[in-house]
Amino acid sequence: MIAIGPLNVRLDLLAMMVSLLILYIGFKKIGLSEKDRDAVLGTWFAGFLAWKGSAIVLGLASTGSLALSLYATGGTWSILIAAGVIAFFVYRLSPSLRGYWLFSALFLWFAMTLVVPKYGTLPLLSSSQPLHLYMAALIILLLIATWRWMRTPTLGALLWTGVGAFSIWLIGSIVTGTFELWWVIPFFLLIAVAAYVARPSQKTLQYGLGLIVVLAIINASLPDETPRLEAGSSQTGLNIGQVPPNFELKRTDGTKFNLSELRGERIVVNFWASWCPPCRAEMPDMAKFAREQDDVTIVAVNTTTSERDVADAESFVAPYEDAFEVVYDEEGIVGDAYRIQAMPTTYVLDENGVIVAKQFGAIDHAWLDAQTN
């Protein structure tokens, strides 16, 4: 996310909207009618509305407040609902337009991948690299291939492009540690169907193997994206791969809490305020996650200098005191040290106190689960 004053804007959604505009103009330039452009790109607007609409409904069920539900993300269920709606509209598309739709899907994926940095070490290779750039490069190759048959799509071309996209996504999930073994089943089923419909040529297989070799050489020659930090390193900062400043603050009962006391545990540091709607919206999911986890501690830092009345913050957070370490930044020193410009802001630290993820804006159970495992 990027913070614009008190407003948090998700970069991936911003990239999606800009990409849709580019696609609309681009399809017009190559002669696609307005009706067909609306049919192809309208699937994404329908999916977006299904995602946000279901998130609001789920948020309303969770918080009981319509105002707070507007900031809910809906988690996995909303994503599945949106995917179902998109699949329905794609099924209704004219077969001649499915090449355009697949091209638009890859273009959106490329843009959203490019603006969300991810780092990891590829299997059998040594150094940690900017995974999002690798994935973006591979998606460009799929875009080029799709462009060649976009106007006259065949079932084989659609299926093999799907196999390529699935492969890139699986590699990304393996490197980032989000891989699930059962995903292999639909992957190989897709390969089997694609091979049955249209077998790949020997030339295609050679290009694929050559690409893997080139990526391996590039990965081995590039330096790591950030310096490695050993436990006890004095290097501090607020970027991923650095150790954030330590702090000592008071709990609600007046006892002192020191962040360094949690060294050796995975930690989530969340900055919040009682007047902040996204903060209020994320609290139930954060509490649910915290109560389910024995090896992750959530430190909820109240930006007390922004509160009208400390009693408001204390009464709001009271139902969650059993789930979090609730502390109060009464002088704003910690907020300044962590450069808090918009709320909520969240940092995830590993056992060595190193930042492994951060987020500007509301988080949910799924995000916490992904970033702490």
Phi, psi and omega in degrees: 000158170240144181259126175240093188062230179278356184267130176256128181242123179287124183295323182293321178289324176296317178297323179297314182294318178295320180295321178298321177295316179298317179296319180299315179293318181296316178296327177294320181297327183268008171098010178286133184293160180300320179298316180290323177298317179296322180294317182289307185280339178296335178300323182286323176294321177297318178295320179296316179295323178294320179297309184289322180296315179292326177297320179295317179297314179295322177295322178295320178293328182279318186259336183075008182233124178295321180299318181286327182295339179295339181262000182287153179255340176083344178063211185296322183299317180295323178295317179295320178297315179298318179297321178296319179295316179298316180299321179298313182290326176295321178299326181280348180295151172297136180307329181290345182261354186290334174294319177296319181296316180295321176299316179296323179297315179294322180295316178297318180297318178301311183296316183289330176289320185295327186267357179242097184297136174220138180237149179183170179254123180290150181305136177072003180245162194269301193270152178282133188229164176291094185299324183297328179286321175300311182298319180298320179296318179292323179295324177300319178298319176295322178298317180297315180296319181292323180302326185292328182242011186304319184284337181229069185290142172245160180298322179297316180297317179298315183293315182290328173294322175298321177298317179298315180295318179299321180297315180298316181295320179295318178300316179299319181291325178294314183293323182271000176079019180254009184293138173243133187299326184293343178296338180296328183297305178295332179297310181288330174296319178296318177299317181297316179295317180297318180293325178291320182284316183207107180289139179289147179284162178297326180295320179297318179296321179295318177299320181296315178294322178297322179295321179297318179296317180298315179298322179296318180294316179298315182298321182288336185268342183272150178283168176297156183282336177217154177297145176285137179250129174270159178301136179086005179297145180272357182287119182239158179170184184244011177268158175300131183099359179244165179262122181286165180298141174285158177208158175230122182224168180267145172279178180300323181277004177094349178288156184268145177235134178238127184301325183295341180294342182265005179303133186104349177245159170279136189230141171243117178257116185240125178262129187215167174215150184290336182273354187272111182303315178298326178297316181293326182290325185276341186302315180300318179293320178298318180294318178299315179297314183298322181287339179274341187254133176261343186245015175230128179251129176260123177256110183264106184264112177280128177278080192298328182294343179267354181277142173289322182215126181300330180298328178297317180294317182295319180289325179293317186274353183307317180294347184250004183300330181286341184263329187245165161268101183267122180228162187237123178271078190292332182254358178077009183292317182291320177300321177292318181296326180266006176053050181284113180249336179216152182235150356283157173232136187227136174240138175248127182245143176274189185297337179268005180080015182269138179291124178247346178197153174209155184212133171258115183117176185297144175243170178220182183301316182297319180295315179299317181297318182291323187275344181254000179245000000 
